[in-house]
Amino acid sequence: MVRVMDDSESAATSELVITAFLEGDSWYKKPDCVERLNGDRSGNTLVGMIGKTIDCMLVAEAEDGELVGAIGVVYSDDGPAHLTMVSVPARNGRKGIGKSLVKAAEELAAKHGKREMQMSVVSSRNERLLVWYEQQGYSRIGSEKPCYWTQVIQECHVGQVLYQPMHKVIFPSQDACH
């Protein structure tokens, strides 16, 4: 089940996000580098982001109540909505959790009047992830670009890290012909 994260779950959600990103990004990180949420497993950083840089944090919950995935959604800005911090640790992979999170985020953005969703996917040596997003209906926008979080790259990553902008129409325009 996917639902809005409760503030009381911020520490568990932070742990989940950090774990997923350490596992997924390990091939280009320097040893002992934790850059997601500044390594803050208490949940304070995540709670502080909600309403500032993220409009809503959704979590996926297993039948036993364990949190198994998370995704951030930004829909208050002008223009398209954005996905951020899509996080499913490897132990929960290949169970449809990521797909459920993305779909729920798209539905939430559409409820807030958004017609399009965008995201920046770290693409350096990660073609499998780009293909997965394409299977969810996302298209690549232009070519890969050097990541814009320069300080993080210099401090935590080995070599050049690229990202691929991606886009999806989530709510067709009223005047679109079908």
Buried (B, 14 or more C-beta within 10 A) or exposed (E): EBEEBEEEBBBBBBBBBBBBBBBBBEEBBEEEBBBBBEEBBEBBBBBBBBEEEBBBBBBBBEEEEEBBBBBBBBBEEEEBBBBBBBBBBEEBBEBEBBBBBBBBBBBBBBEEEBBBBBBBBBBBEBEEBBEBBEEBBBEBEEEBEEBEBEEBBEEBBEEEBBBBBBBBBBBEEEEEEE
